[in-house]
């Protein structure tokens, strides 16, 4: 799996929000400027993060975005999943490890592919947003 710029920029923006967690709302414009990300692209990224329940927005003069929960409770896996969708590395495996293969699982590769997928997902689950600040 090759992560898109959406994930890279989304992680940078989430780190920015984590660094400002106790400071209130952060405007999209300031994040876009600080992180050198297109305002329009950041809007699309934040829509996905908001839909996933990771951030919330507020309107008005003191409006902006902030994390919905503590940076210590948000893991990188949840961020990437919100931005990329399914977290499958191989076309023949589902997220939960079920095998969907035209060779009826007799190719011998599924054992190693499953271990790799589990290792990557577990690693991403163990990295908290607070670790990246």
N, C-alpha and C positions, 0 to 999 in steps of 0.2 A: 504494500500500500504506500502510495506517495501522497503525503498530506499537501493540501492546496495552500495558497497564500491566505485563504480564509482562516485556516487554523493558526498559521504563524501570526497573522495580525490579530486574531481573536485572543490568542494567548498573551500577546503584548498588551492589548487593551485590558484584559482581565487582571494582569499584573498591575497595571496602572490603577485600576479600581481598587485592588487589594492594598496598594500603598496608600490610598486615600480613604480606606475603610472607615476610619474614625473621624474623617473631616467633612462628612456630608456628601451631597451630590456633586458629581463631576460632569461638566458639560461635554457633549459629544465633540464640539468644536475644539475644546482644549486638548482632549485625548487625540483627536485627529492631528492637531498641530504638533503636540509633543512626540507622538509616535510616527509622524510622517506617513499617515494613512489617509487616503481619500475619504472625505466626509461622507459621500454617497455610499462607498463600499462599507464604511464603518456602520452606517445605518442598517445595512442589510445584515451585517454580522451581529449587531446588537438585537435585531429582531429575532434571530435564531436563539441567542442567549436568553432573551427575555421569555420566549416561548418555552424554553427548557426549564425555566424557573430559577435561573442562576443570577439574574439581575432584575432590577426594577427601575422604572423611570418615574420622574415627577415633573410636572409642568410648572411654568411660572418663572419669576425672576430668580429664585433659588433652585430652579429645576435642574435636571440632569439625570445621571445614572448613578446607581450604587449597587453593590453586591447585596443579594437578598439574604445570604447567610455568611457566616464568618469564613475568611480565607482558609482557615485551618480545617474547615469541613467540606471544602470544594476540592475535588481531585481532578487531575489533568484528563483522565479518561472521560469524565462527565463533560468537560469543556469540549474535547475533540468530538465526542459523540454528538453533542448538540450542534456542532458546526459541520461535521462530515456525514453524519447519519450512522449507518451500521458500522460497527467496528470489526469487520471481517478482513483478514489479510489475504485469504485465499478464496477463490471463486467456489471451491467445492465444499467449504465449511460454513456453517451458520455461526452466528454470534455465540450460541450456547454449545457449540461443538458437534452438532449433528452434521453428518457427512452427506453431501449431495453430489454424487460422482457418477459419471456415465460408466465407469468400470466396476460399479457395484462394490466399491471399497476394497478391491483386491489388488490395487496398484502398489500397496506397501508404503506409499508416501504419506498417507493420512496420519499415521502416528506421529511422525516428526512435525508435520504441518500443524497438527493440533497442539503439540507442545510449544511450538514457536508462538502460535496465536495466544495461548494461555499465558506464556511468559511476558509477552508484550502488554497484554491487557492488564495483568497483575502489576506489572511495573508502573504503568500509567495510573492505575488505581491507588498505588502507594505514594505517588508524588502529589502532595497537597499544594494548592495555590500559595499558601503561606511559605512553602519551601523555596519558592521562586522569587521572593521579594528581596 
